[in-house]
């Protein structure tokens, strides 16, 4: 069967563009022009952008089946649905004319409840309409496949999304500024790894309304240098680690958490845990797409993909932080290799 994809508004939340009209976007990657209505072949991803203990849900499920958490004074939070909906609105406006896919949403840490009328019922006796639920953590990606680039034979599609972790909110106090994480970057279609850079990622934005959120998203879009991000990732493939250097990196990663604070400040940050570093070590030999070369060397593009691949085991609230750390750490390796006078603690 063929699927009809329409680029259109998918919801009914009232949002407005910032007063400052957006200039036409200049896309540095390859842009595939498509009409508003396009016949697309159905495609099903066999891999998820995040694994851990998450499950997929639809935008409709978040809108219709989930209650909205409130602060102590009963002021509502910005719901997961409104968050996804607002980012989707920004994508539809800023990338108008591009092919924009439906949000891919994953949630974790489900919070169950029940209505007062079901106070004395046993769990097995509860009807569906007597149950309440919401999710403490939620992450989503919106893929724009008409903005694409190829690096080292891997197709990368522009991807936008965000993270909401209610465990980082003070719901037991009066309504306060709410915190979100948003990003714009690329997704590697070979492995669905998320690739973000410093200027394409906001690890903590604080807003008091949906209007503030929309403004912050447009600011992120404006400040994101797509051309620079893509060029930096292309440069990763021009540098390699020897087998000995890779072994040094893995070994030093075990020592890094225990460095004295003064020394640690001078060392590039690496926030991947032991289990994830074990995955990187394993996939150095076993990953079909990004393993070492025959002589034992591994280029930094492949190493970067091993890091972002191991990050899929992160919980939602730490996922984006480690995604950005993988990029910054790989850049630090490139900087050290390009400078004759600059050494790198993880390789020495």
N, C-alpha and C positions, 0 to 999 in steps of 0.2 A: 504494500500500500504506500501511497505518497502522502506526505503531510503538507498542509498549507500553513505557512508561517506568515503572520501579519505583524508588522511593526506598529504597535498601537499602545495606548494607555491601558493598563490591565486592571485598574481599580477605580475607586471613587473617593479617595481621600483628597480633600481640597488643598492643593499646593500651588505656589506661585513661583515664577522665576525671580531671581534677584533683580533689583531695579537696573543694575548695570547689565546691559544686553551683552550676551556672549558674542565674541568675534568668531567668524567661521574657523573651525578647527583645522589646523594644518597637520596632517598625519604623516609622520616620517616613514612609517612602515608601509608595506604594500597594501593598498586599499582596493578591495574588489567591489566594484559598483554593482548594486542590486536594486531592482525596483522595490516599491513598498511591499508588494505581495509577491512572494517567490515560492516556487514549488521546490521543496527540499526533500532529499532522501532521508528517511528516518535513521537516526544513529543512536546507539545505546552505549554509554561508556561502561567499560568493563572494570575500570578502576575509579576510586573515589579520591577527591582532593584532600580529604581527611578521613582517618579511620578511627583509632582509639575506641571510645565507647559511644559513638554517635549513631544516629539513625536518620534516614531521610524523611522529610515532611514536605507538604505542599504549602504554598502561600495561602490557599483557601483554608487549609486546616488551621493555620495560625490565626486567621481572621475569625473563623466561625466556631472553632472547637476549644479555644483556649481563653481562659479568663485573663484579665489584665492586673498584674500586681500593683499595689498602691503603697504610698508612704504612710507613715503613722497618722498623718492628718487627713488620710483618705484621698489625697491628691494622686491622680493616676501617673504612672510612668509612661514613657513613650513605649508602646507595645512593640513586640518583635515584628508584627505585621506592618505597623507604621514605619518602622526602620527600613525594612526591605522595600516597602512601597515607595518611600522617599528616595532611596538610592536608585531604584528603577526609574522613577520620574526624572531624576537628574541625567541618567544615561539616555533616556528617550529624547531629552531636550538637547543635551550637549553633543550627542553623536547622532543627531537626526539624519535619517537617510541610510544609516548603517543597519546591518542585520544584527538584531539584539535578541538573544535567546532568553527563555524564561529563567528566573532565578533557580539555582540549585541550592537547596537549603538542607542543613544538617543540624540536629539539636542533641542535647544531652542533659542529664541531671533533671529528669522529669519530677515535678512537684505535684502530687495528687491531693485531692480534697473531696468533699462531698457537701451537698446542700443541707440546710438545717432539717428538712423533712426526713432525711435519711440518717438522722443522728444515731438511732439505736439499731440500725440494720447491720447484719453481718456482711462481710465483704462479698461473699458469694451471692448475697441477695440483692446487691445494688444493681439498679437499672442504669443504663448508659446515661440517661438524662439526669440522674442523681449524682453523677460524678463530675468533679471539676479538675482541671489540669492546666499547668503551664510549664515552660521549660526554663531552667535557670540559665542555660547557656545556648547560644545559637550563632551559627556562622553560615554565610551564604556567598555564592559567586554568581555573577552575571557575565556570561561569555559573549564577546562580540567577534564572531568568526570572520567578518568582512574586513577586519583590521588585523593583519597577520604578517609574520616574518618567519624566515627559516634560518636556524643557527645550527651548524654541525649536523645538518640533515634532519633536525627536529623542527616540526612546525609549532610555532608559538602563536596563540591567539590572545588578543587583548582581553583582559578579565578585570572586573570591578566587583567589589564586595565589601563586607563588613563583619564585625564580631560584636556581639553583645553578651556580657557576662554579668548577670544580676548579683552574683556573689561579691562583686566589687562595688555595689551600691549600698548606701546606708538606708535601707528600707524601714528600719525601726526608728528613724528620725523624721522630722518634718521634711516636706519636699525640698530638694536641693538640686544643684546642677547635676545632670546625668552624664555618664561617661560612655563613649563608644570608640571602636577602632574601625577605621576605614582604609581602603587601599585601592590603587589602580596599578596594574602590572600585567604580567603575561602568565598564561598557563601552558605548560609543555604537553602537547597532546600525546606524546609517546608514553608518558607516565602520569599525566595530570598533576605534576608538581607545580606548586604555585611559586612564581618568581617575582619578587618585589624589590624595589630599591628605596633608598632613603627618602627621596623627594616624592615617591609614590605611595608613601605609607604614613599614616597618622596613628600612632599607638595609643593616644589618649586625646580625644577631642571632648570638650565640655560644653554642653548646650542646655538651654532651658526650654526649648520649644522645637517643633519640627521645622519652623522657618529658619532658626539658627542652624539646624542640621543641614538643610539644603544649601545655605550659604557656605558652610564649611566644606561640603562636598565639592561645590563648584570651585572653591579656592584650591582644593587639592588637585582637581583636574587642570586648572590654570598653571599650577606650579610644577606639574609633572613634565619632565623632559624625556619624552619617549625616545628620541633619537639617541640621546646620551646613554640611556638605560640599555638600549639594544646594542650600542657600540661596546659598552663595558662588558656585556655578556659575550659578545663575539671575541673580545680580547682574552677572555678566560681560556679559550681554546688554543691560544698562542703560547701558553706556558704550561710546563709539566713538572710533576714531582717524580723523583726516582722512587724505587721501592724502599730504599733506606729512608728517604725524607718522609714518605707516607708512614712508615713504621714509627719514625720520630714523632710525627704529629699525633698518631693514635696513643703512643706512650705518654707524651706530654699532656694530652687531654685528661689523663688520670691524675696528673700532678696539679693541674691548673686550679681546681677548687680549693686546694690547701695552701696556695701561695700566700705569703704575708701580704696584707693589704697594700703596703707601699709598693711592693713589686708588682702586684696584680694590676695596679693602675697603669703601669707602663706596658702591659701586655695586651695584645688584641683580645677582645672579649669573645668567649666561646661558651654559650649557655646550653649546649646539648648535654643530656644526661648520659650516664654510663651505658644504659640499654641502647640508646640511639647511636652512640659511638661504636658499640658492638655491631649494630646493623651496618654502619658505614664500613667497618672492617670486613664483615662477611661479604657485603656486596662488591667490595673491591675485587674479590675473586669470582663471585657468582652472578652478579647482575648482568643480564643479557645485553643491555643497551649501554651501560656506563661503567663496565668493569675495566680493569687495567689492560694496557696493551701487552703484546706478547713478551716484551722484554721486561715488564714489571712497571714501566712508567704509567702514570695516569695524568691526563691533562686536567687543568683546573675547571674546565666546563663539566667534565664527567664527575670530578670531585664535588662540584657545586650541586649536581643532580643527586649524588649520593646523600649529601646533607639534606636537601629539600625532600628527598624520598623518605629518609628516616624520620623527618619531622611529622609525617602523617600519623605517627603514634602519639603525638602531643594531644593534651586536652585542648578544647576550643579556646580557653582563655589564655593559653600560652603559645598557641600555634603561630599567630602572626608575629609575635616577638622573635621566635626562633627562625621564621622565614626570613625576616630582615637581617637577623644575625648571620645566617648562612651567606647572604650576599655580602655583607660588610666584612666578614671574616675572609671570604675568598678574595675580595678586593685588597685586603691587607697582604695577602700572599702575593698578588700581582705587584703591588707597590714594592715589596721587599725584593722581588726578582728583577724589577726594572732598575733598582738603585744598587750600585756597586757597594756603597757605604752603609746601606741599611740591612740589618739582619732581622730575622724573625724568630722569636723565642720558641715557637712550636716546632721549628725545623732545625734548631741548633743543638 
